[in-house]
């Protein structure tokens, strides 16, 4: 689903990779802010076009990059050599920073907001936590929806050790770990649309999974370094990621985090409470914009 205000653009990453980005409403001259959307595992930029349009209708503009190992592969690279394979977690962070720079170039003076879901929420938090507090303030606020800070079924110490070894021995070997329809949305049609999307792949390499799990550890250990007002949305019916990790993160980060719980499955923006969640997002952003 796309409109006249939506187009694909390419942004050069730090390592030369061409990041495929969906631009929604960026031509607006009176936009209230630019929201950079960091999508979840197995998804792609097009997965968020509906909520991006809703945010655009509310006066915002959005940039939605395809994460490394997701979306349409670069020219000359087959899907099996792209989906679920990354050079390292830092590439996720570098790409968010490249899109941030592009947002400034396309819309000088506009406030910038980060919004990430699941894996994308973890990437957003790690992006912020790995930069000095003073640099974090380039973003007026952040929304993280059911961020991947731990898995619902946690790995044992032995499994984590084995994963680390496999990451070194066979970094590009992929496994399929895709959430089922009923864990994503209680709306059967929406859930089906998510998982039957031809670009929704469900694959991740041992290296990618190991990198994500290490990033979860980093975020949990450094939560106190967060200095950007953050709305952390938690799904009460969560069976994909770990709600206790989110609550612990919120407690460690302190008053900078507003924790809000929704009677929802993992993809709140695609479940019964999506309208309430979108309303809360907009109100939270508005409360942190310079009047």
Secondary structure in CASP SS format (residue, H / E / C, confidence):
PFRMAT SS
TARGET T0000
AUTHOR 0000-0000-0000
METHOD secondary structure of the structure
MODEL  1
X C 1.00
X C 1.00
X C 1.00
X C 1.00
X C 1.00
X E 1.00
X E 1.00
X E 1.00
X E 1.00
X E 1.00
X E 1.00
X E 1.00
X C 1.00
X C 1.00
X C 1.00
X C 1.00
X C 1.00
X E 1.00
X E 1.00
X E 1.00
X E 1.00
X E 1.00
X E 1.00
X E 1.00
X C 1.00
X C 1.00
X C 1.00
X C 1.00
X C 1.00
X C 1.00
X C 1.00
X C 1.00
X C 1.00
X E 1.00
X E 1.00
X E 1.00
X E 1.00
X E 1.00
X C 1.00
X C 1.00
X C 1.00
X C 1.00
X C 1.00
X C 1.00
X H 1.00
X H 1.00
X H 1.00
X H 1.00
X H 1.00
X H 1.00
X H 1.00
X H 1.00
X H 1.00
X H 1.00
X H 1.00
X H 1.00
X H 1.00
X C 1.00
X C 1.00
X C 1.00
X E 1.00
X E 1.00
X E 1.00
X E 1.00
X E 1.00
X C 1.00
X C 1.00
X C 1.00
X C 1.00
X C 1.00
X C 1.00
X C 1.00
X C 1.00
X C 1.00
X C 1.00
X C 1.00
X C 1.00
X C 1.00
X H 1.00
X H 1.00
X H 1.00
X C 1.00
X C 1.00
X C 1.00
X C 1.00
X C 1.00
X C 1.00
X C 1.00
X H 1.00
X H 1.00
X H 1.00
X H 1.00
X H 1.00
X H 1.00
X H 1.00
X H 1.00
X H 1.00
X H 1.00
X H 1.00
X H 1.00
X H 1.00
X H 1.00
X H 1.00
X H 1.00
X H 1.00
X H 1.00
X C 1.00
X C 1.00
X C 1.00
X C 1.00
X C 1.00
X E 1.00
X E 1.00
X E 1.00
X E 1.00
X E 1.00
X E 1.00
X C 1.00
X H 1.00
X H 1.00
X H 1.00
X H 1.00
X H 1.00
X H 1.00
X H 1.00
X H 1.00
X H 1.00
X H 1.00
X H 1.00
X C 1.00
X C 1.00
X C 1.00
X H 1.00
X H 1.00
X H 1.00
X H 1.00
X C 1.00
X C 1.00
X C 1.00
X C 1.00
X E 1.00
X E 1.00
X E 1.00
X E 1.00
X E 1.00
X C 1.00
X C 1.00
X C 1.00
X C 1.00
X C 1.00
X E 1.00
X C 1.00
X C 1.00
X C 1.00
X C 1.00
X C 1.00
X H 1.00
X H 1.00
X H 1.00
X H 1.00
X H 1.00
X H 1.00
X H 1.00
X H 1.00
X H 1.00
X H 1.00
X H 1.00
X H 1.00
X H 1.00
X C 1.00
X C 1.00
X C 1.00
X C 1.00
X E 1.00
X E 1.00
X E 1.00
X C 1.00
X C 1.00
X C 1.00
X C 1.00
X H 1.00
X H 1.00
X H 1.00
X H 1.00
X C 1.00
X C 1.00
X C 1.00
X H 1.00
X H 1.00
X H 1.00
X H 1.00
X H 1.00
X H 1.00
X H 1.00
X H 1.00
X C 1.00
X C 1.00
X C 1.00
X C 1.00
X C 1.00
X C 1.00
X C 1.00
X E 1.00
X E 1.00
X E 1.00
X H 1.00
X H 1.00
X H 1.00
X H 1.00
X H 1.00
X H 1.00
X H 1.00
X H 1.00
X H 1.00
X H 1.00
X H 1.00
X H 1.00
X H 1.00
X H 1.00
X H 1.00
X H 1.00
X C 1.00
X H 1.00
X H 1.00
X H 1.00
X C 1.00
X C 1.00
X C 1.00
X C 1.00
X E 1.00
X E 1.00
X E 1.00
X E 1.00
X E 1.00
X E 1.00
X C 1.00
X C 1.00
X C 1.00
X C 1.00
X C 1.00
X E 1.00
X C 1.00
X H 1.00
X H 1.00
X H 1.00
X H 1.00
X H 1.00
X H 1.00
X H 1.00
X H 1.00
X H 1.00
X H 1.00
X H 1.00
X H 1.00
X H 1.00
X H 1.00
X E 1.00
X E 1.00
X E 1.00
X E 1.00
X E 1.00
X E 1.00
X C 1.00
X C 1.00
X C 1.00
X C 1.00
X C 1.00
X H 1.00
X H 1.00
X H 1.00
X C 1.00
X C 1.00
X C 1.00
X H 1.00
X H 1.00
X H 1.00
X H 1.00
X H 1.00
X H 1.00
X H 1.00
X H 1.00
X H 1.00
X H 1.00
X H 1.00
X H 1.00
X H 1.00
X H 1.00
X H 1.00
X C 1.00
X C 1.00
X C 1.00
END
